[in-house]
Amino acid sequence: MCLDRTTLGEAKRRPLLGAELENNFLNGHFPARVVTQIMEGRQMFGRNLRRARITAGLTPSDIQDRAGVPEQLLDEVERGQIDPSLGIMTTLANAVEQELFMLLEPSG
């Protein structure tokens, strides 16, 4: 989440997409360590999701059928290119029959 300034100088909360996150970093809105942690977190979730999907013998098409998530979105999540919402992460975790927290854990 980030604070986005409105025209009135007030702030509203909204999720950041990968490119927005990087732009905010480049514009000095976030410390480098925060950006690094967020980027690493989404990549870790994506790697763990892909590993769980393959281990379960599921194809991207199977996930689309189970979760109603388009294959393109799944591909972007698995490659760590986007920041999925908590709802999407939960839906994907359920589709691969894993607890969400397991997909957020660092893997060896």
mmCIF file of the C-alpha atoms, coordinates in Angstrom:
data_MODEL
# 
_entry.id   MODEL 
# 
loop_
_atom_site.group_PDB 
_atom_site.id 
_atom_site.type_symbol 
_atom_site.label_atom_id 
_atom_site.label_alt_id 
_atom_site.label_comp_id 
_atom_site.label_asym_id 
_atom_site.label_entity_id 
_atom_site.label_seq_id 
_atom_site.pdbx_PDB_ins_code 
_atom_site.Cartn_x 
_atom_site.Cartn_y 
_atom_site.Cartn_z 
_atom_site.occupancy 
_atom_site.B_iso_or_equiv 
_atom_site.pdbx_formal_charge 
_atom_site.auth_seq_id 
_atom_site.auth_comp_id 
_atom_site.auth_asym_id 
_atom_site.auth_atom_id 
_atom_site.pdbx_PDB_model_num 
ATOM 1   C CA . MET A 1 1   ? 0.000   0.000   0.000   1.00 0.00 ? 1   MET A CA 1 
ATOM 2   C CA . CYS A 1 2   ? 1.122   3.515   -0.527  1.00 0.00 ? 2   CYS A CA 1 
ATOM 3   C CA . LEU A 1 3   ? -0.167  6.961   0.140   1.00 0.00 ? 3   LEU A CA 1 
ATOM 4   C CA . ASP A 1 4   ? -1.218  8.698   -3.041  1.00 0.00 ? 4   ASP A CA 1 
ATOM 5   C CA . ARG A 1 5   ? -1.648  12.477  -2.782  1.00 0.00 ? 5   ARG A CA 1 
ATOM 6   C CA . THR A 1 6   ? -4.944  13.836  -4.023  1.00 0.00 ? 6   THR A CA 1 
ATOM 7   C CA . THR A 1 7   ? -5.442  17.319  -5.431  1.00 0.00 ? 7   THR A CA 1 
ATOM 8   C CA . LEU A 1 8   ? -6.578  18.518  -2.006  1.00 0.00 ? 8   LEU A CA 1 
ATOM 9   C CA . GLY A 1 9   ? -3.369  17.372  -0.370  1.00 0.00 ? 9   GLY A CA 1 
ATOM 10  C CA . GLU A 1 10  ? -5.196  14.586  1.428   1.00 0.00 ? 10  GLU A CA 1 
ATOM 11  C CA . ALA A 1 11  ? -4.100  10.978  1.092   1.00 0.00 ? 11  ALA A CA 1 
ATOM 12  C CA . LYS A 1 12  ? -5.939  7.838   0.080   1.00 0.00 ? 12  LYS A CA 1 
ATOM 13  C CA . ARG A 1 13  ? -4.768  4.260   0.349   1.00 0.00 ? 13  ARG A CA 1 
ATOM 14  C CA . ARG A 1 14  ? -4.544  2.062   -2.724  1.00 0.00 ? 14  ARG A CA 1 
ATOM 15  C CA . PRO A 1 15  ? -2.438  -0.896  -3.853  1.00 0.00 ? 15  PRO A CA 1 
ATOM 16  C CA . LEU A 1 16  ? 0.636   -0.327  -5.964  1.00 0.00 ? 16  LEU A CA 1 
ATOM 17  C CA . LEU A 1 17  ? 1.463   -2.185  -9.153  1.00 0.00 ? 17  LEU A CA 1 
ATOM 18  C CA . GLY A 1 18  ? 5.051   -3.168  -9.900  1.00 0.00 ? 18  GLY A CA 1 
ATOM 19  C CA . ALA A 1 19  ? 5.796   -0.254  -12.248 1.00 0.00 ? 19  ALA A CA 1 
ATOM 20  C CA . GLU A 1 20  ? 4.167   2.246   -9.877  1.00 0.00 ? 20  GLU A CA 1 
ATOM 21  C CA . LEU A 1 21  ? 6.206   0.857   -7.006  1.00 0.00 ? 21  LEU A CA 1 
ATOM 22  C CA . GLU A 1 22  ? 9.419   1.288   -8.961  1.00 0.00 ? 22  GLU A CA 1 
ATOM 23  C CA . ASN A 1 23  ? 8.418   4.816   -10.056 1.00 0.00 ? 23  ASN A CA 1 
ATOM 24  C CA . ASN A 1 24  ? 7.668   5.805   -6.463  1.00 0.00 ? 24  ASN A CA 1 
ATOM 25  C CA . PHE A 1 25  ? 11.064  4.444   -5.448  1.00 0.00 ? 25  PHE A CA 1 
ATOM 26  C CA . LEU A 1 26  ? 12.809  6.367   -8.225  1.00 0.00 ? 26  LEU A CA 1 
ATOM 27  C CA . ASN A 1 27  ? 10.964  9.524   -7.177  1.00 0.00 ? 27  ASN A CA 1 
ATOM 28  C CA . GLY A 1 28  ? 12.170  9.069   -3.600  1.00 0.00 ? 28  GLY A CA 1 
ATOM 29  C CA . HIS A 1 29  ? 8.792   8.153   -2.062  1.00 0.00 ? 29  HIS A CA 1 
ATOM 30  C CA . PHE A 1 30  ? 10.023  4.905   -0.478  1.00 0.00 ? 30  PHE A CA 1 
ATOM 31  C CA . PRO A 1 31  ? 13.295  3.845   1.110   1.00 0.00 ? 31  PRO A CA 1 
ATOM 32  C CA . ALA A 1 32  ? 15.187  1.333   -1.050  1.00 0.00 ? 32  ALA A CA 1 
ATOM 33  C CA . ARG A 1 33  ? 14.908  -1.402  1.592   1.00 0.00 ? 33  ARG A CA 1 
ATOM 34  C CA . VAL A 1 34  ? 11.092  -1.195  1.547   1.00 0.00 ? 34  VAL A CA 1 
ATOM 35  C CA . VAL A 1 35  ? 10.970  -1.545  -2.226  1.00 0.00 ? 35  VAL A CA 1 
ATOM 36  C CA . THR A 1 36  ? 13.417  -4.447  -2.082  1.00 0.00 ? 36  THR A CA 1 
ATOM 37  C CA . GLN A 1 37  ? 11.334  -6.264  0.544   1.00 0.00 ? 37  GLN A CA 1 
ATOM 38  C CA . ILE A 1 38  ? 8.139   -5.852  -1.457  1.00 0.00 ? 38  ILE A CA 1 
ATOM 39  C CA . MET A 1 39  ? 9.760   -7.003  -4.688  1.00 0.00 ? 39  MET A CA 1 
ATOM 40  C CA . GLU A 1 40  ? 11.339  -10.015 -2.999  1.00 0.00 ? 40  GLU A CA 1 
ATOM 41  C CA . GLY A 1 41  ? 8.043   -10.902 -1.318  1.00 0.00 ? 41  GLY A CA 1 
ATOM 42  C CA . ARG A 1 42  ? 6.062   -10.988 -4.539  1.00 0.00 ? 42  ARG A CA 1 
ATOM 43  C CA . GLN A 1 43  ? 8.791   -13.025 -6.253  1.00 0.00 ? 43  GLN A CA 1 
ATOM 44  C CA . MET A 1 44  ? 8.860   -15.481 -3.354  1.00 0.00 ? 44  MET A CA 1 
ATOM 45  C CA . PHE A 1 45  ? 5.078   -15.932 -3.467  1.00 0.00 ? 45  PHE A CA 1 
ATOM 46  C CA . GLY A 1 46  ? 5.225   -16.480 -7.232  1.00 0.00 ? 46  GLY A CA 1 
ATOM 47  C CA . ARG A 1 47  ? 8.023   -19.074 -7.006  1.00 0.00 ? 47  ARG A CA 1 
ATOM 48  C CA . ASN A 1 48  ? 6.273   -20.925 -4.200  1.00 0.00 ? 48  ASN A CA 1 
ATOM 49  C CA . LEU A 1 49  ? 2.958   -20.860 -6.057  1.00 0.00 ? 49  LEU A CA 1 
ATOM 50  C CA . ARG A 1 50  ? 4.540   -22.266 -9.229  1.00 0.00 ? 50  ARG A CA 1 
ATOM 51  C CA . ARG A 1 51  ? 6.332   -24.964 -7.220  1.00 0.00 ? 51  ARG A CA 1 
ATOM 52  C CA . ALA A 1 52  ? 3.073   -25.944 -5.460  1.00 0.00 ? 52  ALA A CA 1 
ATOM 53  C CA . ARG A 1 53  ? 1.163   -25.983 -8.768  1.00 0.00 ? 53  ARG A CA 1 
ATOM 54  C CA . ILE A 1 54  ? 3.729   -28.213 -10.479 1.00 0.00 ? 54  ILE A CA 1 
ATOM 55  C CA . THR A 1 55  ? 4.044   -30.505 -7.448  1.00 0.00 ? 55  THR A CA 1 
ATOM 56  C CA . ALA A 1 56  ? 0.251   -30.926 -7.475  1.00 0.00 ? 56  ALA A CA 1 
ATOM 57  C CA . GLY A 1 57  ? 0.427   -31.810 -11.173 1.00 0.00 ? 57  GLY A CA 1 
ATOM 58  C CA . LEU A 1 58  ? -1.694  -28.805 -12.157 1.00 0.00 ? 58  LEU A CA 1 
ATOM 59  C CA . THR A 1 59  ? -1.439  -26.800 -15.362 1.00 0.00 ? 59  THR A CA 1 
ATOM 60  C CA . PRO A 1 60  ? -2.194  -23.095 -15.666 1.00 0.00 ? 60  PRO A CA 1 
ATOM 61  C CA . SER A 1 61  ? -5.438  -24.146 -17.360 1.00 0.00 ? 61  SER A CA 1 
ATOM 62  C CA . ASP A 1 62  ? -6.348  -26.222 -14.284 1.00 0.00 ? 62  ASP A CA 1 
ATOM 63  C CA . ILE A 1 63  ? -5.789  -23.173 -12.069 1.00 0.00 ? 63  ILE A CA 1 
ATOM 64  C CA . GLN A 1 64  ? -7.975  -21.078 -14.349 1.00 0.00 ? 64  GLN A CA 1 
ATOM 65  C CA . ASP A 1 65  ? -10.754 -23.670 -13.999 1.00 0.00 ? 65  ASP A CA 1 
ATOM 66  C CA . ARG A 1 66  ? -10.359 -24.027 -10.225 1.00 0.00 ? 66  ARG A CA 1 
ATOM 67  C CA . ALA A 1 67  ? -9.806  -20.375 -9.290  1.00 0.00 ? 67  ALA A CA 1 
ATOM 68  C CA . GLY A 1 68  ? -11.378 -18.419 -12.138 1.00 0.00 ? 68  GLY A CA 1 
ATOM 69  C CA . VAL A 1 69  ? -8.074  -16.582 -12.543 1.00 0.00 ? 69  VAL A CA 1 
ATOM 70  C CA . PRO A 1 70  ? -6.960  -15.994 -16.144 1.00 0.00 ? 70  PRO A CA 1 
ATOM 71  C CA . GLU A 1 71  ? -3.801  -17.838 -17.192 1.00 0.00 ? 71  GLU A CA 1 
ATOM 72  C CA . GLN A 1 72  ? -2.153  -14.505 -18.082 1.00 0.00 ? 72  GLN A CA 1 
ATOM 73  C CA . LEU A 1 73  ? -2.637  -13.254 -14.512 1.00 0.00 ? 73  LEU A CA 1 
ATOM 74  C CA . LEU A 1 74  ? -1.327  -16.525 -13.079 1.00 0.00 ? 74  LEU A CA 1 
ATOM 75  C CA . ASP A 1 75  ? 1.752   -16.265 -15.294 1.00 0.00 ? 75  ASP A CA 1 
ATOM 76  C CA . GLU A 1 76  ? 2.436   -12.697 -14.136 1.00 0.00 ? 76  GLU A CA 1 
ATOM 77  C CA . VAL A 1 77  ? 2.002   -13.676 -10.480 1.00 0.00 ? 77  VAL A CA 1 
ATOM 78  C CA . GLU A 1 78  ? 4.279   -16.709 -10.822 1.00 0.00 ? 78  GLU A CA 1 
ATOM 79  C CA . ARG A 1 79  ? 6.979   -14.587 -12.465 1.00 0.00 ? 79  ARG A CA 1 
ATOM 80  C CA . GLY A 1 80  ? 6.704   -11.945 -9.699  1.00 0.00 ? 80  GLY A CA 1 
ATOM 81  C CA . GLN A 1 81  ? 5.700   -9.222  -12.139 1.00 0.00 ? 81  GLN A CA 1 
ATOM 82  C CA . ILE A 1 82  ? 2.598   -7.989  -10.320 1.00 0.00 ? 82  ILE A CA 1 
ATOM 83  C CA . ASP A 1 83  ? 1.452   -7.521  -6.746  1.00 0.00 ? 83  ASP A CA 1 
ATOM 84  C CA . PRO A 1 84  ? -1.667  -9.648  -6.385  1.00 0.00 ? 84  PRO A CA 1 
ATOM 85  C CA . SER A 1 85  ? -4.311  -8.654  -3.869  1.00 0.00 ? 85  SER A CA 1 
ATOM 86  C CA . LEU A 1 86  ? -4.769  -10.706 -0.721  1.00 0.00 ? 86  LEU A CA 1 
ATOM 87  C CA . GLY A 1 87  ? -7.973  -12.081 -2.239  1.00 0.00 ? 87  GLY A CA 1 
ATOM 88  C CA . ILE A 1 88  ? -6.184  -13.284 -5.387  1.00 0.00 ? 88  ILE A CA 1 
ATOM 89  C CA . MET A 1 89  ? -3.369  -14.811 -3.329  1.00 0.00 ? 89  MET A CA 1 
ATOM 90  C CA . THR A 1 90  ? -5.898  -16.663 -1.171  1.00 0.00 ? 90  THR A CA 1 
ATOM 91  C CA . THR A 1 91  ? -7.806  -17.885 -4.232  1.00 0.00 ? 91  THR A CA 1 
ATOM 92  C CA . LEU A 1 92  ? -4.601  -19.133 -5.851  1.00 0.00 ? 92  LEU A CA 1 
ATOM 93  C CA . ALA A 1 93  ? -3.456  -20.830 -2.637  1.00 0.00 ? 93  ALA A CA 1 
ATOM 94  C CA . ASN A 1 94  ? -6.794  -22.637 -2.409  1.00 0.00 ? 94  ASN A CA 1 
ATOM 95  C CA . ALA A 1 95  ? -6.512  -23.700 -6.066  1.00 0.00 ? 95  ALA A CA 1 
ATOM 96  C CA . VAL A 1 96  ? -3.194  -25.469 -5.336  1.00 0.00 ? 96  VAL A CA 1 
ATOM 97  C CA . GLU A 1 97  ? -4.565  -26.771 -2.010  1.00 0.00 ? 97  GLU A CA 1 
ATOM 98  C CA . GLN A 1 98  ? -2.055  -24.904 0.135   1.00 0.00 ? 98  GLN A CA 1 
ATOM 99  C CA . GLU A 1 99  ? -2.450  -22.573 3.061   1.00 0.00 ? 99  GLU A CA 1 
ATOM 100 C CA . LEU A 1 100 ? -1.602  -19.005 2.049   1.00 0.00 ? 100 LEU A CA 1 
ATOM 101 C CA . PHE A 1 101 ? 1.023   -18.651 4.776   1.00 0.00 ? 101 PHE A CA 1 
ATOM 102 C CA . MET A 1 102 ? 2.905   -21.623 3.299   1.00 0.00 ? 102 MET A CA 1 
ATOM 103 C CA . LEU A 1 103 ? 3.267   -19.790 -0.009  1.00 0.00 ? 103 LEU A CA 1 
ATOM 104 C CA . LEU A 1 104 ? 4.563   -16.688 1.774   1.00 0.00 ? 104 LEU A CA 1 
ATOM 105 C CA . GLU A 1 105 ? 7.337   -18.566 3.578   1.00 0.00 ? 105 GLU A CA 1 
ATOM 106 C CA . PRO A 1 106 ? 10.907  -18.412 2.258   1.00 0.00 ? 106 PRO A CA 1 
ATOM 107 C CA . SER A 1 107 ? 11.734  -21.674 0.544   1.00 0.00 ? 107 SER A CA 1 
ATOM 108 C CA . GLY A 1 108 ? 15.046  -23.463 0.554   1.00 0.00 ? 108 GLY A CA 1 
# 
